[in-house]
Amino acid sequence: MNDETETGLGPNDVTESLRRAIGDRYLTYALSTIMHRALPDARDGLKPVHRRILYAMSRLRLSPTGGFLKSAKISGDTMGDFHPHGDAAIYDAMARLAQDFNVRYPLVDGQGNFGNIDGDNPAASRYTEARMTAAAEALLEGLSEDSVDFRDNYDGRLTEPAVLPATFPNLLANGSSGIAVGMATNIPPHNLHELIDACLHLIKTPDARDDTLLNYIPGPDFPTGGVIVEPPANIAEAYRTGRGSFRLRAKWEVEDLGRGQWQIVVTEIPYQVQKSKLIEKLAEVIQLKKVPLLADVRDESAEDIRVVLEPRAKTVDPEVMMGMLFRNSDLETRFSLNMNVLIDGLTPKVCSLKEVLRAFLDHRRDVLIRRSKYRLEKIDHRLEVLEGFIIAFLNLDRVIDIIRYDDDPKKALMVEDWGRDHIRATSEVDYRSPIVPGADPEISLTEVQAEAILNMRLRSLRRLEELELIAERDALMEERAGIEDLLESDDLQWSRIAEQLRETRKVFGRDSAGGARRTQFAEATEVVDVPLEAMIEREPITVVCSQMGWVRAMTGHIDLTRELKFKDGDGPRFIFHAETTDKLLVFGANGRFYTVGAANLPGGRGMGEPLRLMIDLPNDVEIIDFLIHKPGEKLLVASAEGNGFIVPEEEVLAQTRTGKQVLNVKDTVAKVCRRVAGDHVAVVSENAKLLVFEVGELPEMGRGKGVRIQKYKKAAGRQGMLELDGGLSDITTFAWEDGLSWQMGGGKTRTEPDMTEWKGARAGVGKRPPHGFPKNNRFI
């Protein structure tokens, strides 16, 4: 058996380590994602898919003044010729270029449903039509004049531009976002007029500082408007490093309704916030009463944004209400800046504002030089043809003879000597030949000239055409001299670029339709934490919670012994007097505390609502206690196995629906929660053992299992497992000099003045309670 059979490898097989193979292939994938999918080019600000869409549209001659074409045809041509990916992805990319709420200067003019700011998707590509906008045409200007490099498409049948000429800095004008492998980019849109002003300053002062450019570009200009409240120092730092963020708020105003009534109207929402989702979030804020000052929200938008916010009372401060809404909804967002782009289409780099503008200007210079050289070649070719035409006109009879009688007129025209002897002496034309004067100079026609003469129309053999040819030649010679001067002078090149930028500014600047700045700047007014009681009218209520966990707030302080209605099979569990400004604490058997605002409780006309709908309390977790939060007080919490501690009430307040874990109960449940009101603790077990000790023996903690409060025996269970013989039944605190009190039947209370017999150390077993102690082993 040979080695090949043993190893399973053929003579042409190559082996390599798995680490190297995976590393090489993943690197290839990463580079492909970075360069050909996720990151934009700093020169034209486009990703390959967008560049290919625009190029395919230009090949279809979809000019801004022409007709529309089905989007399916555009995405199909793009997919078949240049972008071998899914047509849905191509259509989505094209649709985004047509959305004026996503793109500051749309590159696609869409006809039909291309989505809206509510977040609705565009219609299918077979239902919509599109063409290029003037901005897209400006990006393609000069593409046919060898201004950029072309490369083969994916199958080698066609060529596509590696980058577009781009007469304006599209990267910053429309922004870009993308996630590559190991890196990402997120660039906000800017105002084109301001960008060109900054470019002109950079041309005039190449070593300008980053801070100086902020005099021209104060910040982003989002298509949906809004108000930027980021401090100028943070904006400057973000543009200097290429990383940062911008706080963006909705634009709003107070609308007077008369008689002291008013409402707030939001006219502009933050960038990339879907209006429908924003309305849903505001409705949720109202339902959960996170902003008690807000009573209602309505969407009255048509062509423009109009979201109406109604206050709960006319005495509400609009600034305070909006400040709370900014904190609790998407009326304020933060847009992250990560200016990670491809420099020269190859190298990913996080650039500053100045570096991005410099990359665009350098690209414009390359485009200018290439277009100038291309024009120079065209002028040289045309001058060559014009020289031939002029020679033909000056020797018209001889040219006609050759064409009429010679078997090979093209060769004869090239062989013929068109020196001064053949030029008609009576010509009135001032023929300024570039040939150096001499005795009978030899002048011959090139192949290009001969071909052009043979293709000349007979109608061109008129006197006026001869004069026009000479005038055209002279104009081309003058233009050629100007181009040569341009190519030799850096100052002339930058002057021409500045002139082109000014022309672009006239078309898309602030005086054009949609060219004015939309996003404004303001100083952020920080939200002052206003106490809840200052925002809610203070009124007395009676909180009622049933055994099944249905809660309601009845108006006023009613008689606590009054008979109330409950659902069938349900009854009273907690009932106490409170006020609408109170915070209520719910302690569950899982050891978590939940916080509920008294003002958020449902009214007392019906049976109320399940408390579990207001907080994330699992259905299998019992409610241990329901009480009013009193700042500065302390609570004693304990588990069924007799462990516990004292916790300040400020430590148990929860900020979310999920509550706050305070008492750790791994293999047991929380049993009791009592407010500390004395210097001694009294604990009674289920097997009727009472123990009294000083409060100081219990530690004060914010969270934990606690310490042993009372000792219980363990006995064998039914399945041989050890179980607690007893367990904690109830616990309370009392003042030693007042004695221990407990409730008897019929609403009576009994007090034992001297508890010396039952006093001991913490974690003791205890003794039988005094005579007359309740058989249920409860103090209350």
Residue pairs with C-beta under 8 A, 6 or more apart in sequence:
4 10
4 11
9 15
29 181
30 180
30 181
30 182
33 180
33 181
34 180
34 181
34 183
34 342
34 348
35 342
35 345
35 346
36 48
37 47
37 48
37 49
37 178
37 180
38 47
38 178
38 179
38 180
38 181
38 184
38 185
39 47
39 178
39 180
39 183
39 185
39 340
39 341
39 342
39 348
40 46
40 47
40 171
40 176
40 178
40 185
40 187
40 341
40 342
41 47
41 51
41 163
41 171
41 341
41 342
41 345
42 171
42 341
42 342
42 343
42 344
42 351
42 356
42 359
42 360
42 363
43 163
43 164
43 166
43 171
43 344
43 345
43 359
43 360
43 363
44 51
44 139
44 163
44 164
44 165
44 166
44 170
44 171
44 363
45 166
45 169
45 170
45 171
45 172
45 173
45 174
45 176
46 54
46 139
46 163
46 164
46 170
47 176
47 178
48 83
49 78
49 83
49 85
49 89
49 90
49 93
50 93
50 97
50 107
51 160
51 161
51 163
51 164
52 78
52 82
52 83
52 160
53 74
53 75
53 78
53 83
53 90
53 93
53 94
53 97
53 108
54 107
54 132
54 136
54 139
54 140
54 164
55 82
55 140
55 143
55 160
55 161
55 164
56 74
56 77
56 78
56 81
56 82
57 74
57 108
57 130
57 131
57 132
57 136
58 132
58 140
58 143
59 77
60 69
60 73
60 74
60 77
62 68
62 69
62 74
62 130
62 131
62 132
63 131
63 132
63 137
64 109
64 131
64 132
64 133
64 134
64 136
64 137
66 131
67 131
68 109
68 111
68 129
68 130
68 131
69 129
69 130
69 131
70 125
70 126
70 128
70 129
71 91
71 94
71 95
71 110
71 112
71 125
71 126
71 128
71 129
71 130
72 87
72 91
72 125
72 126
74 94
74 130
75 87
75 90
75 91
75 94
75 125
76 87
78 90
78 94
79 85
79 86
79 87
79 90
81 153
81 157
81 158
82 153
82 154
82 158
82 160
83 90
83 154
84 154
84 155
87 125
91 122
91 125
92 122
94 108
94 130
95 108
95 110
95 114
95 115
95 122
95 128
96 102
96 103
97 103
97 106
97 107
97 108
97 136
98 106
98 107
98 108
98 109
98 110
98 114
98 130
99 106
99 110
99 114
99 115
100 106
100 223
100 514
101 116
101 117
101 223
101 224
102 223
102 272
103 174
103 189
103 223
104 173
104 174
104 175
104 189
104 190
104 191
104 192
104 221
104 222
104 223
105 133
105 135
105 170
105 173
105 174
105 189
105 192
105 508
105 514
106 133
106 135
107 132
107 133
107 135
107 136
107 139
107 174
108 130
108 131
108 132
108 133
108 136
109 130
109 131
109 132
109 133
110 128
110 129
110 130
111 128
111 129
111 130
111 131
112 123
112 127
112 128
112 129
113 120
113 122
113 123
113 127
113 128
114 122
114 123
114 128
115 121
115 122
117 224
117 269
117 274
117 275
117 305
118 274
118 275
118 276
119 274
119 275
119 276
119 277
122 128
132 140
134 507
134 508
135 168
135 170
135 508
138 166
138 167
138 168
138 504
138 507
138 508
139 164
139 165
139 166
139 167
139 168
139 170
140 164
140 165
141 165
141 167
142 165
142 367
142 371
143 161
143 164
143 165
145 370
145 371
145 374
145 375
146 370
146 371
146 373
146 374
147 165
147 367
147 370
147 371
147 374
148 161
148 162
148 163
148 164
148 165
148 367
148 370
149 161
149 162
149 163
150 159
150 160
150 161
150 162
151 159
151 160
151 161
151 162
152 158
152 159
152 160
153 159
153 160
162 345
163 345
163 363
165 367
165 371
166 360
166 363
166 364
166 367
167 364
167 500
167 501
167 504
168 192
168 195
168 196
168 501
168 504
168 508
169 192
169 195
169 196
169 199
169 356
169 357
169 360
171 187
171 341
171 356
171 360
172 187
172 189
172 190
172 195
172 217
172 353
172 356
172 357
173 189
173 190
173 191
173 192
173 195
174 189
175 187
175 188
175 189
175 190
175 220
176 185
176 186
176 187
176 341
177 184
177 185
177 186
177 187
178 184
178 185
180 348
183 340
183 348
184 338
184 340
185 338
185 339
185 340
185 341
186 335
186 336
186 337
186 338
187 337
187 338
187 339
187 341
188 220
188 222
188 246
188 271
188 335
188 337
189 220
189 221
189 222
189 223
190 217
190 220
190 221
191 217
191 221
191 510
191 515
191 517
192 504
192 505
192 508
192 509
192 515
193 505
193 508
193 509
193 510
193 515
193 517
194 216
194 217
194 218
194 221
194 517
195 216
195 217
195 357
196 501
196 502
196 504
196 505
196 509
197 216
197 217
197 505
198 213
198 216
198 217
198 353
198 357
199 357
199 360
199 361
199 501
200 498
200 501
200 502
201 208
201 212
201 213
201 216
202 208
202 213
202 354
202 357
202 358
202 361
203 361
203 494
203 497
203 498
204 498
205 212
208 354
210 236
210 239
210 240
210 352
210 353
210 354
211 236
211 240
213 239
213 353
213 354
213 357
214 232
214 235
214 236
214 239
214 353
217 239
217 353
218 232
218 235
218 521
219 228
219 230
219 235
219 246
219 519
219 521
220 228
220 246
220 335
220 519
221 517
221 518
221 519
222 248
222 270
222 271
222 335
222 518
222 519
223 271
223 518
224 268
224 269
224 270
224 271
224 273
224 305
224 518
225 251
225 267
225 268
225 518
225 519
225 520
226 248
226 249
226 250
226 251
226 268
226 269
226 270
226 271
226 518
226 519
226 520
227 248
227 249
227 250
227 251
227 268
227 519
227 520
227 521
227 522
228 235
228 246
228 247
228 248
228 249
228 519
228 520
228 521
228 522
229 247
229 248
229 249
229 332
229 521
229 522
229 523
229 524
230 245
230 246
230 247
230 524
231 524
234 244
234 245
235 244
235 246
237 244
238 244
238 245
238 246
238 337
239 337
239 352
239 353
240 352
240 353
241 350
241 352
242 337
242 338
242 339
242 340
242 350
242 351
242 352
242 353
242 355
243 337
243 338
243 339
243 350
244 336
244 337
245 334
245 335
245 336
245 337
246 334
246 335
246 337
247 332
247 333
247 334
247 524
248 270
248 271
248 332
248 333
248 334
248 335
248 519
249 270
249 326
249 331
249 332
249 522
249 524
250 266
250 268
250 269
250 270
250 331
250 332
251 266
251 267
251 268
251 520
252 264
252 265
252 266
252 267
252 309
252 322
252 331
253 264
253 265
253 267
254 262
254 263
254 264
254 265
254 318
255 262
255 263
255 264
255 265
256 262
257 263
260 314
261 314
262 311
262 314
262 318
263 308
263 309
263 310
263 311
264 308
264 309
264 310
264 311
264 318
264 321
264 322
265 306
265 307
265 308
265 309
266 305
266 306
266 307
266 308
266 309
266 331
267 304
267 305
267 306
268 305
268 518
269 275
269 278
269 305
269 307
269 330
269 331
270 330
270 331
270 332
270 333
270 335
271 333
271 335
272 333
272 335
273 330
273 333
275 299
275 301
275 305
275 307
277 330
278 307
278 329
278 330
278 331
279 297
279 299
279 307
281 329
281 330
282 294
282 297
282 307
282 309
282 325
282 329
282 331
283 297
285 291
285 294
285 325
285 328
285 329
286 294
286 295
286 296
286 297
288 600
289 597
289 599
289 600
290 324
290 328
291 321
291 324
291 325
291 328
292 312
292 532
292 535
292 536
292 597
292 599
293 311
293 312
293 313
293 316
293 320
293 321
293 324
293 535
294 309
294 310
294 311
294 312
294 321
294 324
294 325
295 310
295 311
295 312
296 309
296 310
297 307
297 308
297 309
297 310
298 307
298 308
298 310
299 306
299 307
299 308
300 306
300 307
300 308
301 307
309 321
309 325
311 318
311 321
313 537
316 535
319 525
320 527
320 528
320 530
320 535
322 331
323 525
323 526
323 527
323 528
324 527
325 331
326 332
326 527
327 527
338 350
339 350
339 351
339 352
339 353
339 356
340 348
340 349
340 350
340 351
341 348
341 349
341 351
341 356
341 359
342 348
342 349
343 349
343 351
343 359
344 359
349 355
351 359
361 497
364 497
364 500
364 501
365 493
365 494
365 497
368 486
368 493
368 496
368 497
368 500
369 487
369 493
372 483
372 486
372 487
373 487
375 479
375 483
376 480
376 483
376 484
376 487
379 476
379 479
379 480
379 483
380 480
381 448
382 472
382 476
383 473
383 476
383 477
383 480
384 446
384 448
384 449
385 448
385 449
385 452
386 469
386 472
386 473
386 476
387 434
387 449
387 473
388 445
388 446
388 448
388 449
388 450
388 452
388 453
389 449
389 452
389 453
389 456
389 469
390 431
390 466
390 469
390 470
390 473
391 418
391 443
391 445
391 449
392 399
392 453
392 456
393 429
393 461
393 465
393 466
393 469
394 423
394 424
394 427
394 429
394 431
395 418
395 422
395 423
395 424
396 461
397 424
398 416
398 422
399 413
399 453
402 409
402 412
402 413
402 416
403 409
403 454
406 412
409 454
410 447
410 450
410 451
410 454
413 445
413 449
413 450
413 453
413 454
414 444
414 445
414 446
414 447
414 450
415 444
416 422
416 444
416 445
417 442
417 443
417 444
418 443
418 444
418 445
419 440
419 441
419 442
419 443
420 440
420 441
421 440
423 431
429 466
429 467
429 470
430 470
431 470
433 443
435 441
435 443
445 453
485 492
486 492
486 493
486 496
487 493
506 512
508 515
509 515
510 516
510 517
532 581
532 583
532 597
532 599
533 581
536 580
536 581
536 599
537 580
538 579
538 580
538 581
539 555
539 579
539 580
540 555
540 556
540 557
540 577
540 578
540 579
541 553
541 554
541 555
541 556
541 557
541 577
541 578
541 579
541 580
541 598
541 601
541 604
542 553
542 554
542 555
542 556
542 557
542 558
542 560
542 575
542 576
542 577
542 578
542 604
543 551
543 552
543 553
543 554
543 574
543 575
543 576
543 577
543 578
543 584
543 598
543 601
543 626
544 551
544 552
544 553
544 554
544 564
544 572
544 574
544 575
544 604
544 608
545 551
545 573
545 574
545 575
545 611
545 623
545 626
546 566
546 567
546 570
546 571
546 572
546 573
546 608
547 570
547 571
547 572
547 573
548 567
548 569
548 570
548 610
549 610
549 611
549 612
549 617
549 623
550 566
550 567
550 570
550 607
550 608
550 609
550 610
550 611
551 601
551 602
551 608
551 609
551 610
551 611
551 614
552 601
552 602
552 603
552 604
552 606
552 607
552 608
552 609
553 578
553 580
553 598
553 601
553 602
553 603
553 604
554 603
554 604
555 603
555 604
557 577
560 575
560 576
560 577
564 572
564 575
565 607
566 572
566 607
567 607
573 623
573 626
574 623
574 625
574 626
576 627
576 628
578 584
578 598
578 628
579 598
580 598
580 599
581 598
581 599
582 598
582 628
582 629
583 595
583 596
583 597
583 598
583 628
583 629
583 653
584 595
584 596
584 597
584 598
584 601
584 626
584 627
584 628
584 629
585 593
585 594
585 595
585 596
585 625
585 626
585 627
585 628
585 629
585 649
585 652
585 653
586 593
586 594
586 595
586 596
586 611
586 615
586 617
586 623
586 625
586 626
586 659
587 593
587 594
587 623
587 624
587 625
587 626
587 627
587 637
587 670
587 673
588 594
588 617
588 621
588 622
588 623
588 624
588 659
588 670
589 621
589 622
589 623
589 624
589 665
589 669
589 670
589 671
590 618
590 621
590 665
590 669
590 670
591 637
591 639
591 661
591 662
591 663
591 664
591 665
591 669
591 670
592 617
592 654
592 658
592 659
592 660
592 661
592 662
593 652
593 653
593 654
593 659
593 660
593 662
594 615
594 616
594 617
594 654
594 657
594 659
594 660
595 629
595 653
595 654
595 655
595 659
596 611
596 614
596 615
598 628
600 614
601 608
602 608
602 609
611 617
611 623
612 618
612 619
614 657
615 657
615 658
615 659
616 657
616 658
616 659
617 623
617 659
622 669
624 670
624 671
624 672
624 673
625 672
625 673
627 673
627 675
629 649
629 653
630 649
630 675
631 649
631 650
632 649
632 650
633 648
633 649
633 675
633 676
634 646
634 647
634 648
634 649
634 675
634 676
634 700
635 646
635 647
635 648
635 649
635 652
635 673
635 674
635 675
635 676
636 644
636 645
636 646
636 672
636 673
636 674
636 675
636 676
636 681
636 698
636 731
636 733
637 644
637 645
637 646
637 647
637 662
637 663
637 670
637 672
637 673
637 706
638 644
638 663
638 670
638 671
638 672
638 673
638 683
638 706
638 709
638 728
638 731
639 663
639 665
639 668
639 669
639 670
639 671
639 705
639 706
639 728
640 668
640 669
640 670
640 671
640 724
640 727
640 728
641 667
641 668
641 712
641 724
641 727
641 728
642 683
642 685
642 708
642 709
642 710
642 711
642 712
642 727
642 728
643 705
643 706
643 707
643 708
643 709
644 663
644 698
644 706
644 707
644 709
644 731
645 663
645 698
645 699
645 700
645 701
645 704
645 706
645 707
646 676
646 695
646 698
646 699
646 700
646 701
647 662
647 700
647 701
647 702
647 703
648 700
648 702
651 662
651 702
651 703
652 660
652 662
653 660
654 660
661 703
662 702
662 703
663 670
663 703
663 704
663 705
663 706
664 703
664 704
664 705
665 705
666 705
671 727
671 728
671 729
672 728
672 730
672 731
674 731
674 732
674 733
675 733
676 695
676 733
677 733
677 734
677 735
678 695
678 733
678 734
678 735
678 736
678 738
679 694
679 695
679 696
679 733
679 735
679 736
680 692
680 693
680 694
680 695
680 733
680 734
680 735
680 736
680 755
680 759
681 692
681 693
681 694
681 695
681 697
681 698
681 709
681 731
681 732
681 733
681 762
682 690
682 691
682 692
682 731
682 732
682 733
682 734
682 740
682 755
682 758
682 779
683 690
683 691
683 692
683 709
683 710
683 728
683 730
683 731
683 766
684 690
684 691
684 729
684 730
684 731
684 766
684 769
684 773
684 777
684 778
684 779
685 710
685 712
685 726
685 727
685 728
685 729
685 766
685 777
686 726
686 727
686 728
686 729
686 777
687 712
687 725
687 726
688 768
688 769
688 773
688 777
689 710
689 726
689 765
689 766
689 767
689 768
690 758
690 766
690 767
690 768
690 769
690 770
690 773
691 710
691 758
691 760
691 764
691 765
691 766
691 767
692 740
692 755
692 758
692 759
692 760
693 759
693 760
693 761
693 762
693 764
695 733
697 761
697 762
698 706
698 707
698 709
698 762
699 706
699 707
707 762
707 763
708 762
708 763
709 728
709 731
709 762
709 763
710 728
710 763
710 764
710 765
710 766
711 763
711 764
711 765
712 724
712 725
712 726
712 727
712 728
712 765
713 724
713 725
713 726
714 722
714 723
714 724
714 725
715 722
715 723
715 724
715 725
716 722
716 723
717 723
729 776
729 777
729 778
730 777
730 778
730 779
730 780
731 779
732 740
732 779
732 780
734 740
734 741
736 755
738 751
738 753
739 751
739 752
739 753
739 754
739 755
740 751
740 752
740 755
741 749
741 750
741 751
741 752
741 779
742 749
742 750
742 773
742 774
742 778
742 779
742 780
743 749
743 750
743 774
743 779
743 780
744 750
744 772
744 774
750 772
752 770
757 767
758 766
758 767
758 769
758 770
760 766
769 777
